Amino acid sequence: MFRINVGMFETKEGGMISTGVPKGFTDLFGHRKSDGRAFYIECKNETGRVKPHQVRFIEAMRKAGALTGVARSVEEAIKIVEGDK
């Protein structure tokens, strides 16, 4: 499993550069050792809201055959990874 870190920085000329992955990319991603199936997990606390661009990314990955979802606990994240065995 991997954790994504992204950010922005200002160039000497005053322009902003965005680093990392596409907008909406989930917080965690990886693949299952057992069968190589990819998973993408958006992590939120109990009151955190999923943004529209995050929903679009999750749905795109699901349509591509990955295991996806929003996890508000470790247990929910494990269920996403274990899904569709």
PyMOL Python script that loads the backbone (N, CA, C, O; Angstrom):
from pymol import cmd

cmd.read_pdbstr("""\
ATOM      1  N   MET A   1       0.853  -1.167   0.000  1.00  0.00           N
ATOM      2  CA  MET A   1       0.000   0.000   0.000  1.00  0.00           C
ATOM      3  C   MET A   1       0.895   1.224   0.000  1.00  0.00           C
ATOM      4  O   MET A   1       1.980   1.223   0.582  1.00  0.00           O
ATOM      5  N   PHE A   2       0.423   2.265  -0.661  1.00  0.00           N
ATOM      6  CA  PHE A   2       1.165   3.504  -0.754  1.00  0.00           C
ATOM      7  C   PHE A   2       0.302   4.673  -0.313  1.00  0.00           C
ATOM      8  O   PHE A   2      -0.920   4.644  -0.454  1.00  0.00           O
ATOM      9  N   ARG A   3       0.944   5.698   0.222  1.00  0.00           N
ATOM     10  CA  ARG A   3       0.275   6.940   0.615  1.00  0.00           C
ATOM     11  C   ARG A   3       0.761   8.024  -0.323  1.00  0.00           C
ATOM     12  O   ARG A   3       1.962   8.157  -0.558  1.00  0.00           O
ATOM     13  N   ILE A   4      -0.162   8.796  -0.858  1.00  0.00           N
ATOM     14  CA  ILE A   4       0.168   9.852  -1.807  1.00  0.00           C
ATOM     15  C   ILE A   4       0.367  11.176  -1.082  1.00  0.00           C
ATOM     16  O   ILE A   4      -0.423  11.539  -0.211  1.00  0.00           O
ATOM     17  N   ASN A   5       1.414  11.889  -1.442  1.00  0.00           N
ATOM     18  CA  ASN A   5       1.626  13.254  -0.966  1.00  0.00           C
ATOM     19  C   ASN A   5       1.708  14.162  -2.186  1.00  0.00           C
ATOM     20  O   ASN A   5       2.454  13.891  -3.127  1.00  0.00           O
ATOM     21  N   VAL A   6       0.951  15.219  -2.159  1.00  0.00           N
ATOM     22  CA  VAL A   6       0.936  16.175  -3.268  1.00  0.00           C
ATOM     23  C   VAL A   6       1.075  17.575  -2.702  1.00  0.00           C
ATOM     24  O   VAL A   6       0.971  17.782  -1.493  1.00  0.00           O
ATOM     25  N   GLY A   7       1.306  18.518  -3.572  1.00  0.00           N
ATOM     26  CA  GLY A   7       1.414  19.886  -3.102  1.00  0.00           C
ATOM     27  C   GLY A   7       1.584  20.858  -4.246  1.00  0.00           C
ATOM     28  O   GLY A   7       1.539  20.483  -5.418  1.00  0.00           O
ATOM     29  N   MET A   8       1.778  22.098  -3.892  1.00  0.00           N
ATOM     30  CA  MET A   8       1.991  23.154  -4.863  1.00  0.00           C
ATOM     31  C   MET A   8       3.182  23.982  -4.407  1.00  0.00           C
ATOM     32  O   MET A   8       3.482  24.073  -3.216  1.00  0.00           O
ATOM     33  N   PHE A   9       3.853  24.582  -5.382  1.00  0.00           N
ATOM     34  CA  PHE A   9       4.922  25.496  -5.043  1.00  0.00           C
ATOM     35  C   PHE A   9       4.954  26.627  -6.054  1.00  0.00           C
ATOM     36  O   PHE A   9       4.459  26.504  -7.174  1.00  0.00           O
ATOM     37  N   GLU A  10       5.539  27.713  -5.635  1.00  0.00           N
ATOM     38  CA  GLU A  10       5.624  28.899  -6.489  1.00  0.00           C
ATOM     39  C   GLU A  10       6.991  28.943  -7.155  1.00  0.00           C
ATOM     40  O   GLU A  10       8.021  28.744  -6.511  1.00  0.00           O
ATOM     41  N   THR A  11       6.981  29.208  -8.456  1.00  0.00           N
ATOM     42  CA  THR A  11       8.246  29.344  -9.184  1.00  0.00           C
ATOM     43  C   THR A  11       8.859  30.711  -8.918  1.00  0.00           C
ATOM     44  O   THR A  11       8.216  31.590  -8.345  1.00  0.00           O
ATOM     45  N   LYS A  12      10.105  30.883  -9.338  1.00  0.00           N
ATOM     46  CA  LYS A  12      10.773  32.180  -9.180  1.00  0.00           C
ATOM     47  C   LYS A  12      10.004  33.285  -9.904  1.00  0.00           C
ATOM     48  O   LYS A  12      10.033  34.449  -9.505  1.00  0.00           O
ATOM     49  N   GLU A  13       9.320  32.893 -10.971  1.00  0.00           N
ATOM     50  CA  GLU A  13       8.573  33.867 -11.761  1.00  0.00           C
ATOM     51  C   GLU A  13       7.199  34.176 -11.183  1.00  0.00           C
ATOM     52  O   GLU A  13       6.491  35.039 -11.703  1.00  0.00           O
ATOM     53  N   GLY A  14       6.814  33.490 -10.122  1.00  0.00           N
ATOM     54  CA  GLY A  14       5.530  33.751  -9.479  1.00  0.00           C
ATOM     55  C   GLY A  14       4.407  32.825  -9.911  1.00  0.00           C
ATOM     56  O   GLY A  14       3.283  32.958  -9.428  1.00  0.00           O
ATOM     57  N   GLY A  15       4.685  31.888 -10.812  1.00  0.00           N
ATOM     58  CA  GLY A  15       3.662  30.922 -11.228  1.00  0.00           C
ATOM     59  C   GLY A  15       3.555  29.776 -10.234  1.00  0.00           C
ATOM     60  O   GLY A  15       4.509  29.471  -9.518  1.00  0.00           O
ATOM     61  N   MET A  16       2.392  29.148 -10.195  1.00  0.00           N
ATOM     62  CA  MET A  16       2.179  28.017  -9.294  1.00  0.00           C
ATOM     63  C   MET A  16       2.287  26.707 -10.072  1.00  0.00           C
ATOM     64  O   MET A  16       1.766  26.586 -11.180  1.00  0.00           O
ATOM     65  N   ILE A  17       2.964  25.741  -9.482  1.00  0.00           N
ATOM     66  CA  ILE A  17       3.134  24.413 -10.058  1.00  0.00           C
ATOM     67  C   ILE A  17       2.504  23.404  -9.110  1.00  0.00           C
ATOM     68  O   ILE A  17       2.781  23.409  -7.910  1.00  0.00           O
ATOM     69  N   SER A  18       1.660  22.545  -9.650  1.00  0.00           N
ATOM     70  CA  SER A  18       1.039  21.481  -8.874  1.00  0.00           C
ATOM     71  C   SER A  18       1.841  20.199  -9.089  1.00  0.00           C
ATOM     72  O   SER A  18       2.174  19.859 -10.225  1.00  0.00           O
ATOM     73  N   THR A  19       2.151  19.491  -8.011  1.00  0.00           N
ATOM     74  CA  THR A  19       2.908  18.250  -8.112  1.00  0.00           C
ATOM     75  C   THR A  19       2.031  17.071  -7.748  1.00  0.00           C
ATOM     76  O   THR A  19       0.992  17.228  -7.107  1.00  0.00           O
ATOM     77  N   GLY A  20       2.448  15.917  -8.153  1.00  0.00           N
ATOM     78  CA  GLY A  20       1.767  14.709  -7.719  1.00  0.00           C
ATOM     79  C   GLY A  20       0.842  14.117  -8.753  1.00  0.00           C
ATOM     80  O   GLY A  20       1.186  14.023  -9.931  1.00  0.00           O
ATOM     81  N   VAL A  21      -0.315  13.725  -8.313  1.00  0.00           N
ATOM     82  CA  VAL A  21      -1.249  12.920  -9.093  1.00  0.00           C
ATOM     83  C   VAL A  21      -2.470  13.741  -9.515  1.00  0.00           C
ATOM     84  O   VAL A  21      -2.623  14.882  -9.079  1.00  0.00           O
ATOM     85  N   PRO A  22      -3.340  13.175 -10.359  1.00  0.00           N
ATOM     86  CA  PRO A  22      -4.529  13.914 -10.797  1.00  0.00           C
ATOM     87  C   PRO A  22      -5.447  14.303  -9.635  1.00  0.00           C
ATOM     88  O   PRO A  22      -5.464  13.645  -8.595  1.00  0.00           O
ATOM     89  N   LYS A  23      -6.192  15.362  -9.826  1.00  0.00           N
ATOM     90  CA  LYS A  23      -7.164  15.820  -8.829  1.00  0.00           C
ATOM     91  C   LYS A  23      -8.146  14.687  -8.536  1.00  0.00           C
ATOM     92  O   LYS A  23      -8.673  14.054  -9.452  1.00  0.00           O
ATOM     93  N   GLY A  24      -8.381  14.444  -7.261  1.00  0.00           N
ATOM     94  CA  GLY A  24      -9.308  13.400  -6.856  1.00  0.00           C
ATOM     95  C   GLY A  24      -8.657  12.071  -6.543  1.00  0.00           C
ATOM     96  O   GLY A  24      -9.318  11.171  -6.026  1.00  0.00           O
ATOM     97  N   PHE A  25      -7.358  11.924  -6.847  1.00  0.00           N
ATOM     98  CA  PHE A  25      -6.662  10.660  -6.570  1.00  0.00           C
ATOM     99  C   PHE A  25      -6.805  10.337  -5.085  1.00  0.00           C
ATOM    100  O   PHE A  25      -6.706  11.223  -4.236  1.00  0.00           O
ATOM    101  N   THR A  26      -7.033   9.081  -4.783  1.00  0.00           N
ATOM    102  CA  THR A  26      -7.287   8.670  -3.404  1.00  0.00           C
ATOM    103  C   THR A  26      -6.037   8.768  -2.520  1.00  0.00           C
ATOM    104  O   THR A  26      -4.910   8.842  -3.010  1.00  0.00           O
ATOM    105  N   ASP A  27      -6.273   8.766  -1.203  1.00  0.00           N
ATOM    106  CA  ASP A  27      -5.191   8.867  -0.227  1.00  0.00           C
ATOM    107  C   ASP A  27      -4.306   7.627  -0.204  1.00  0.00           C
ATOM    108  O   ASP A  27      -3.089   7.726  -0.044  1.00  0.00           O
ATOM    109  N   LEU A  28      -4.919   6.471  -0.362  1.00  0.00           N
ATOM    110  CA  LEU A  28      -4.193   5.204  -0.331  1.00  0.00           C
ATOM    111  C   LEU A  28      -4.471   4.434  -1.610  1.00  0.00           C
ATOM    112  O   LEU A  28      -5.573   4.495  -2.157  1.00  0.00           O
ATOM    113  N   PHE A  29      -3.476   3.720  -2.076  1.00  0.00           N
ATOM    114  CA  PHE A  29      -3.676   2.832  -3.226  1.00  0.00           C
ATOM    115  C   PHE A  29      -2.633   1.734  -3.176  1.00  0.00           C
ATOM    116  O   PHE A  29      -1.604   1.868  -2.513  1.00  0.00           O
ATOM    117  N   GLY A  30      -2.902   0.665  -3.870  1.00  0.00           N
ATOM    118  CA  GLY A  30      -1.970  -0.450  -3.918  1.00  0.00           C
ATOM    119  C   GLY A  30      -2.591  -1.612  -4.657  1.00  0.00           C
ATOM    120  O   GLY A  30      -3.519  -1.441  -5.447  1.00  0.00           O
ATOM    121  N   HIS A  31      -2.073  -2.789  -4.393  1.00  0.00           N
ATOM    122  CA  HIS A  31      -2.632  -3.995  -4.988  1.00  0.00           C
ATOM    123  C   HIS A  31      -2.539  -5.135  -3.977  1.00  0.00           C
ATOM    124  O   HIS A  31      -1.670  -5.161  -3.106  1.00  0.00           O
ATOM    125  N   ARG A  32      -3.460  -6.064  -4.129  1.00  0.00           N
ATOM    126  CA  ARG A  32      -3.471  -7.216  -3.233  1.00  0.00           C
ATOM    127  C   ARG A  32      -2.375  -8.189  -3.649  1.00  0.00           C
ATOM    128  O   ARG A  32      -2.194  -8.469  -4.834  1.00  0.00           O
ATOM    129  N   LYS A  33      -1.668  -8.686  -2.689  1.00  0.00           N
ATOM    130  CA  LYS A  33      -0.604  -9.651  -2.961  1.00  0.00           C
ATOM    131  C   LYS A  33      -1.185 -10.946  -3.531  1.00  0.00           C
ATOM    132  O   LYS A  33      -0.559 -11.596  -4.368  1.00  0.00           O
ATOM    133  N   SER A  34      -2.372 -11.312  -3.078  1.00  0.00           N
ATOM    134  CA  SER A  34      -2.965 -12.597  -3.459  1.00  0.00           C
ATOM    135  C   SER A  34      -3.278 -12.698  -4.949  1.00  0.00           C
ATOM    136  O   SER A  34      -3.080 -13.752  -5.552  1.00  0.00           O
ATOM    137  N   ASP A  35      -3.764 -11.611  -5.546  1.00  0.00           N
ATOM    138  CA  ASP A  35      -4.181 -11.694  -6.951  1.00  0.00           C
ATOM    139  C   ASP A  35      -3.809 -10.468  -7.786  1.00  0.00           C
ATOM    140  O   ASP A  35      -4.135 -10.401  -8.971  1.00  0.00           O
ATOM    141  N   GLY A  36      -3.134  -9.510  -7.176  1.00  0.00           N
ATOM    142  CA  GLY A  36      -2.705  -8.328  -7.921  1.00  0.00           C
ATOM    143  C   GLY A  36      -3.785  -7.305  -8.188  1.00  0.00           C
ATOM    144  O   GLY A  36      -3.532  -6.313  -8.872  1.00  0.00           O
ATOM    145  N   ARG A  37      -4.980  -7.515  -7.671  1.00  0.00           N
ATOM    146  CA  ARG A  37      -6.081  -6.580  -7.916  1.00  0.00           C
ATOM    147  C   ARG A  37      -5.800  -5.242  -7.242  1.00  0.00           C
ATOM    148  O   ARG A  37      -5.425  -5.191  -6.070  1.00  0.00           O
ATOM    149  N   ALA A  38      -5.984  -4.170  -7.989  1.00  0.00           N
ATOM    150  CA  ALA A  38      -5.715  -2.824  -7.488  1.00  0.00           C
ATOM    151  C   ALA A  38      -6.828  -2.355  -6.549  1.00  0.00           C
ATOM    152  O   ALA A  38      -7.989  -2.739  -6.692  1.00  0.00           O
ATOM    153  N   PHE A  39      -6.440  -1.512  -5.582  1.00  0.00           N
ATOM    154  CA  PHE A  39      -7.430  -0.871  -4.722  1.00  0.00           C
ATOM    155  C   PHE A  39      -7.069   0.596  -4.541  1.00  0.00           C
ATOM    156  O   PHE A  39      -5.900   0.981  -4.579  1.00  0.00           O
ATOM    157  N   TYR A  40      -8.114   1.407  -4.343  1.00  0.00           N
ATOM    158  CA  TYR A  40      -7.983   2.852  -4.133  1.00  0.00           C
ATOM    159  C   TYR A  40      -8.912   3.223  -2.989  1.00  0.00           C
ATOM    160  O   TYR A  40     -10.111   2.952  -3.051  1.00  0.00           O
ATOM    161  N   ILE A  41      -8.366   3.845  -1.938  1.00  0.00           N
ATOM    162  CA  ILE A  41      -9.153   4.154  -0.750  1.00  0.00           C
ATOM    163  C   ILE A  41      -9.022   5.638  -0.411  1.00  0.00           C
ATOM    164  O   ILE A  41      -7.919   6.156  -0.237  1.00  0.00           O
ATOM    165  N   GLU A  42     -10.163   6.305  -0.322  1.00  0.00           N
ATOM    166  CA  GLU A  42     -10.214   7.694   0.139  1.00  0.00           C
ATOM    167  C   GLU A  42     -10.463   7.656   1.645  1.00  0.00           C
ATOM    168  O   GLU A  42     -11.443   7.063   2.097  1.00  0.00           O
ATOM    169  N   CYS A  43      -9.589   8.279   2.416  1.00  0.00           N
ATOM    170  CA  CYS A  43      -9.697   8.262   3.881  1.00  0.00           C
ATOM    171  C   CYS A  43     -10.363   9.544   4.379  1.00  0.00           C
ATOM    172  O   CYS A  43      -9.966  10.652   4.019  1.00  0.00           O
ATOM    173  N   LYS A  44     -11.369   9.367   5.202  1.00  0.00           N
ATOM    174  CA  LYS A  44     -12.082  10.501   5.802  1.00  0.00           C
ATOM    175  C   LYS A  44     -12.345  10.193   7.266  1.00  0.00           C
ATOM    176  O   LYS A  44     -12.477   9.034   7.659  1.00  0.00           O
ATOM    177  N   ASN A  45     -12.420  11.259   8.072  1.00  0.00           N
ATOM    178  CA  ASN A  45     -12.845  11.034   9.450  1.00  0.00           C
ATOM    179  C   ASN A  45     -14.365  10.897   9.457  1.00  0.00           C
ATOM    180  O   ASN A  45     -14.995  10.893   8.399  1.00  0.00           O
ATOM    181  N   GLU A  46     -14.951  10.787  10.641  1.00  0.00           N
ATOM    182  CA  GLU A  46     -16.396  10.522  10.719  1.00  0.00           C
ATOM    183  C   GLU A  46     -17.266  11.635  10.128  1.00  0.00           C
ATOM    184  O   GLU A  46     -18.416  11.383   9.768  1.00  0.00           O
ATOM    185  N   THR A  47     -16.748  12.841  10.021  1.00  0.00           N
ATOM    186  CA  THR A  47     -17.547  13.945   9.466  1.00  0.00           C
ATOM    187  C   THR A  47     -17.002  14.471   8.137  1.00  0.00           C
ATOM    188  O   THR A  47     -17.576  15.390   7.553  1.00  0.00           O
ATOM    189  N   GLY A  48     -15.914  13.902   7.665  1.00  0.00           N
ATOM    190  CA  GLY A  48     -15.293  14.389   6.432  1.00  0.00           C
ATOM    191  C   GLY A  48     -16.185  14.186   5.215  1.00  0.00           C
ATOM    192  O   GLY A  48     -16.855  13.161   5.088  1.00  0.00           O
ATOM    193  N   ARG A  49     -16.188  15.157   4.337  1.00  0.00           N
ATOM    194  CA  ARG A  49     -17.013  15.098   3.126  1.00  0.00           C
ATOM    195  C   ARG A  49     -16.178  14.682   1.927  1.00  0.00           C
ATOM    196  O   ARG A  49     -15.043  15.126   1.754  1.00  0.00           O
ATOM    197  N   VAL A  50     -16.760  13.827   1.110  1.00  0.00           N
ATOM    198  CA  VAL A  50     -16.104  13.410  -0.120  1.00  0.00           C
ATOM    199  C   VAL A  50     -16.449  14.442  -1.193  1.00  0.00           C
ATOM    200  O   VAL A  50     -17.622  14.716  -1.448  1.00  0.00           O
ATOM    201  N   LYS A  51     -15.429  15.006  -1.812  1.00  0.00           N
ATOM    202  CA  LYS A  51     -15.625  16.043  -2.829  1.00  0.00           C
ATOM    203  C   LYS A  51     -16.007  15.419  -4.166  1.00  0.00           C
ATOM    204  O   LYS A  51     -15.668  14.266  -4.432  1.00  0.00           O
ATOM    205  N   PRO A  52     -16.713  16.174  -5.012  1.00  0.00           N
ATOM    206  CA  PRO A  52     -17.149  15.634  -6.312  1.00  0.00           C
ATOM    207  C   PRO A  52     -16.005  15.057  -7.146  1.00  0.00           C
ATOM    208  O   PRO A  52     -16.179  14.010  -7.771  1.00  0.00           O
ATOM    209  N   HIS A  53     -14.846  15.706  -7.172  1.00  0.00           N
ATOM    210  CA  HIS A  53     -13.745  15.168  -7.976  1.00  0.00           C
ATOM    211  C   HIS A  53     -13.208  13.863  -7.386  1.00  0.00           C
ATOM    212  O   HIS A  53     -12.665  13.034  -8.117  1.00  0.00           O
ATOM    213  N   GLN A  54     -13.354  13.672  -6.077  1.00  0.00           N
ATOM    214  CA  GLN A  54     -12.955  12.410  -5.456  1.00  0.00           C
ATOM    215  C   GLN A  54     -13.935  11.299  -5.827  1.00  0.00           C
ATOM    216  O   GLN A  54     -13.530  10.166  -6.089  1.00  0.00           O
ATOM    217  N   VAL A  55     -15.214  11.629  -5.847  1.00  0.00           N
ATOM    218  CA  VAL A  55     -16.240  10.658  -6.256  1.00  0.00           C
ATOM    219  C   VAL A  55     -15.995  10.234  -7.700  1.00  0.00           C
ATOM    220  O   VAL A  55     -16.076   9.046  -8.016  1.00  0.00           O
ATOM    221  N   ARG A  56     -15.698  11.185  -8.579  1.00  0.00           N
ATOM    222  CA  ARG A  56     -15.445  10.859  -9.989  1.00  0.00           C
ATOM    223  C   ARG A  56     -14.247   9.923 -10.130  1.00  0.00           C
ATOM    224  O   ARG A  56     -14.291   8.971 -10.909  1.00  0.00           O
ATOM    225  N   PHE A  57     -13.175  10.190  -9.379  1.00  0.00           N
ATOM    226  CA  PHE A  57     -11.994   9.327  -9.462  1.00  0.00           C
ATOM    227  C   PHE A  57     -12.320   7.923  -8.968  1.00  0.00           C
ATOM    228  O   PHE A  57     -11.959   6.940  -9.616  1.00  0.00           O
ATOM    229  N   ILE A  58     -13.000   7.821  -7.827  1.00  0.00           N
ATOM    230  CA  ILE A  58     -13.362   6.522  -7.267  1.00  0.00           C
ATOM    231  C   ILE A  58     -14.219   5.738  -8.256  1.00  0.00           C
ATOM    232  O   ILE A  58     -13.984   4.548  -8.466  1.00  0.00           O
ATOM    233  N   GLU A  59     -15.197   6.383  -8.858  1.00  0.00           N
ATOM    234  CA  GLU A  59     -16.063   5.704  -9.823  1.00  0.00           C
ATOM    235  C   GLU A  59     -15.296   5.270 -11.065  1.00  0.00           C
ATOM    236  O   GLU A  59     -15.544   4.186 -11.593  1.00  0.00           O
ATOM    237  N   ALA A  60     -14.373   6.094 -11.537  1.00  0.00           N
ATOM    238  CA  ALA A  60     -13.565   5.728 -12.709  1.00  0.00           C
ATOM    239  C   ALA A  60     -12.722   4.491 -12.411  1.00  0.00           C
ATOM    240  O   ALA A  60     -12.605   3.603 -13.255  1.00  0.00           O
ATOM    241  N   MET A  61     -12.143   4.428 -11.232  1.00  0.00           N
ATOM    242  CA  MET A  61     -11.330   3.267 -10.868  1.00  0.00           C
ATOM    243  C   MET A  61     -12.190   2.021 -10.705  1.00  0.00           C
ATOM    244  O   MET A  61     -11.782   0.923 -11.083  1.00  0.00           O
ATOM    245  N   ARG A  62     -13.386   2.196 -10.140  1.00  0.00           N
ATOM    246  CA  ARG A  62     -14.311   1.062  -9.991  1.00  0.00           C
ATOM    247  C   ARG A  62     -14.705   0.524 -11.361  1.00  0.00           C
ATOM    248  O   ARG A  62     -14.729  -0.689 -11.569  1.00  0.00           O
ATOM    249  N   LYS A  63     -15.011   1.413 -12.288  1.00  0.00           N
ATOM    250  CA  LYS A  63     -15.379   0.989 -13.648  1.00  0.00           C
ATOM    251  C   LYS A  63     -14.230   0.277 -14.347  1.00  0.00           C
ATOM    252  O   LYS A  63     -14.454  -0.565 -15.216  1.00  0.00           O
ATOM    253  N   ALA A  64     -12.994   0.613 -13.967  1.00  0.00           N
ATOM    254  CA  ALA A  64     -11.810  -0.028 -14.547  1.00  0.00           C
ATOM    255  C   ALA A  64     -11.507  -1.376 -13.880  1.00  0.00           C
ATOM    256  O   ALA A  64     -10.577  -2.072 -14.286  1.00  0.00           O
ATOM    257  N   GLY A  65     -12.283  -1.739 -12.868  1.00  0.00           N
ATOM    258  CA  GLY A  65     -12.115  -3.043 -12.234  1.00  0.00           C
ATOM    259  C   GLY A  65     -11.409  -3.047 -10.899  1.00  0.00           C
ATOM    260  O   GLY A  65     -11.167  -4.116 -10.338  1.00  0.00           O
ATOM    261  N   ALA A  66     -11.069  -1.880 -10.371  1.00  0.00           N
ATOM    262  CA  ALA A  66     -10.377  -1.808  -9.084  1.00  0.00           C
ATOM    263  C   ALA A  66     -11.374  -1.869  -7.930  1.00  0.00           C
ATOM    264  O   ALA A  66     -12.562  -1.592  -8.096  1.00  0.00           O
ATOM    265  N   LEU A  67     -10.869  -2.230  -6.777  1.00  0.00           N
ATOM    266  CA  LEU A  67     -11.628  -2.156  -5.533  1.00  0.00           C
ATOM    267  C   LEU A  67     -11.495  -0.729  -5.028  1.00  0.00           C
ATOM    268  O   LEU A  67     -10.380  -0.218  -4.918  1.00  0.00           O
ATOM    269  N   THR A  68     -12.596  -0.085  -4.723  1.00  0.00           N
ATOM    270  CA  THR A  68     -12.545   1.313  -4.321  1.00  0.00           C
ATOM    271  C   THR A  68     -13.544   1.604  -3.221  1.00  0.00           C
ATOM    272  O   THR A  68     -14.480   0.838  -2.991  1.00  0.00           O
ATOM    273  N   GLY A  69     -13.332   2.725  -2.544  1.00  0.00           N
ATOM    274  CA  GLY A  69     -14.296   3.161  -1.558  1.00  0.00           C
ATOM    275  C   GLY A  69     -13.747   4.232  -0.650  1.00  0.00           C
ATOM    276  O   GLY A  69     -12.588   4.637  -0.741  1.00  0.00           O
ATOM    277  N   VAL A  70     -14.629   4.677   0.233  1.00  0.00           N
ATOM    278  CA  VAL A  70     -14.287   5.673   1.245  1.00  0.00           C
ATOM    279  C   VAL A  70     -14.230   4.946   2.579  1.00  0.00           C
ATOM    280  O   VAL A  70     -15.165   4.235   2.948  1.00  0.00           O
ATOM    281  N   ALA A  71     -13.134   5.126   3.299  1.00  0.00           N
ATOM    282  CA  ALA A  71     -12.964   4.474   4.595  1.00  0.00           C
ATOM    283  C   ALA A  71     -12.889   5.526   5.685  1.00  0.00           C
ATOM    284  O   ALA A  71     -12.141   6.498   5.584  1.00  0.00           O
ATOM    285  N   ARG A  72     -13.675   5.317   6.726  1.00  0.00           N
ATOM    286  CA  ARG A  72     -13.669   6.210   7.880  1.00  0.00           C
ATOM    287  C   ARG A  72     -13.044   5.523   9.095  1.00  0.00           C
ATOM    288  O   ARG A  72     -13.055   6.060  10.202  1.00  0.00           O
ATOM    289  N   SER A  73     -12.497   4.323   8.866  1.00  0.00           N
ATOM    290  CA  SER A  73     -11.811   3.572   9.920  1.00  0.00           C
ATOM    291  C   SER A  73     -10.895   2.551   9.249  1.00  0.00           C
ATOM    292  O   SER A  73     -11.003   2.284   8.053  1.00  0.00           O
ATOM    293  N   VAL A  74     -10.006   1.998  10.040  1.00  0.00           N
ATOM    294  CA  VAL A  74      -9.121   0.947   9.538  1.00  0.00           C
ATOM    295  C   VAL A  74      -9.952  -0.253   9.089  1.00  0.00           C
ATOM    296  O   VAL A  74      -9.661  -0.883   8.072  1.00  0.00           O
ATOM    297  N   GLU A  75     -10.985  -0.553   9.862  1.00  0.00           N
ATOM    298  CA  GLU A  75     -11.831  -1.698   9.537  1.00  0.00           C
ATOM    299  C   GLU A  75     -12.513  -1.527   8.174  1.00  0.00           C
ATOM    300  O   GLU A  75     -12.599  -2.479   7.398  1.00  0.00           O
ATOM    301  N   GLU A  76     -12.991  -0.325   7.889  1.00  0.00           N
ATOM    302  CA  GLU A  76     -13.609  -0.071   6.580  1.00  0.00           C
ATOM    303  C   GLU A  76     -12.593  -0.192   5.455  1.00  0.00           C
ATOM    304  O   GLU A  76     -12.921  -0.699   4.382  1.00  0.00           O
ATOM    305  N   ALA A  77     -11.378   0.259   5.679  1.00  0.00           N
ATOM    306  CA  ALA A  77     -10.333   0.139   4.658  1.00  0.00           C
ATOM    307  C   ALA A  77     -10.034  -1.329   4.371  1.00  0.00           C
ATOM    308  O   ALA A  77      -9.883  -1.722   3.214  1.00  0.00           O
ATOM    309  N   ILE A  78      -9.951  -2.129   5.418  1.00  0.00           N
ATOM    310  CA  ILE A  78      -9.697  -3.563   5.241  1.00  0.00           C
ATOM    311  C   ILE A  78     -10.819  -4.214   4.446  1.00  0.00           C
ATOM    312  O   ILE A  78     -10.559  -5.047   3.579  1.00  0.00           O
ATOM    313  N   LYS A  79     -12.065  -3.844   4.731  1.00  0.00           N
ATOM    314  CA  LYS A  79     -13.205  -4.401   3.989  1.00  0.00           C
ATOM    315  C   LYS A  79     -13.125  -4.061   2.513  1.00  0.00           C
ATOM    316  O   LYS A  79     -13.461  -4.894   1.670  1.00  0.00           O
ATOM    317  N   ILE A  80     -12.683  -2.844   2.181  1.00  0.00           N
ATOM    318  CA  ILE A  80     -12.538  -2.462   0.778  1.00  0.00           C
ATOM    319  C   ILE A  80     -11.507  -3.350   0.100  1.00  0.00           C
ATOM    320  O   ILE A  80     -11.752  -3.864  -0.992  1.00  0.00           O
ATOM    321  N   VAL A  81     -10.357  -3.535   0.736  1.00  0.00           N
ATOM    322  CA  VAL A  81      -9.289  -4.339   0.156  1.00  0.00           C
ATOM    323  C   VAL A  81      -9.702  -5.806   0.044  1.00  0.00           C
ATOM    324  O   VAL A  81      -9.330  -6.478  -0.917  1.00  0.00           O
ATOM    325  N   GLU A  82     -10.452  -6.300   0.995  1.00  0.00           N
ATOM    326  CA  GLU A  82     -10.867  -7.705   0.979  1.00  0.00           C
ATOM    327  C   GLU A  82     -12.064  -7.962   0.069  1.00  0.00           C
ATOM    328  O   GLU A  82     -12.374  -9.119  -0.212  1.00  0.00           O
ATOM    329  N   GLY A  83     -12.737  -6.928  -0.396  1.00  0.00           N
ATOM    330  CA  GLY A  83     -13.934  -7.080  -1.219  1.00  0.00           C
ATOM    331  C   GLY A  83     -13.718  -7.876  -2.483  1.00  0.00           C
ATOM    332  O   GLY A  83     -12.618  -7.904  -3.036  1.00  0.00           O
ATOM    333  N   ASP A  84     -14.794  -8.533  -2.946  1.00  0.00           N
ATOM    334  CA  ASP A  84     -14.792  -9.265  -4.225  1.00  0.00           C
ATOM    335  C   ASP A  84     -13.699 -10.310  -4.341  1.00  0.00           C
ATOM    336  O   ASP A  84     -13.120 -10.481  -5.414  1.00  0.00           O
ATOM    337  N   LYS A  85     -13.408 -11.007  -3.265  1.00  0.00           N
ATOM    338  CA  LYS A  85     -12.374 -12.060  -3.345  1.00  0.00           C
ATOM    339  C   LYS A  85     -12.895 -13.237  -4.115  1.00  0.00           C
ATOM    340  O   LYS A  85     -12.181 -14.223  -4.294  1.00  0.00           O
TER     341      LYS A  85
END
""", "prot")
cmd.dss("prot")
cmd.show_as("cartoon", "prot")
cmd.util.cbc("prot")
cmd.orient("prot")
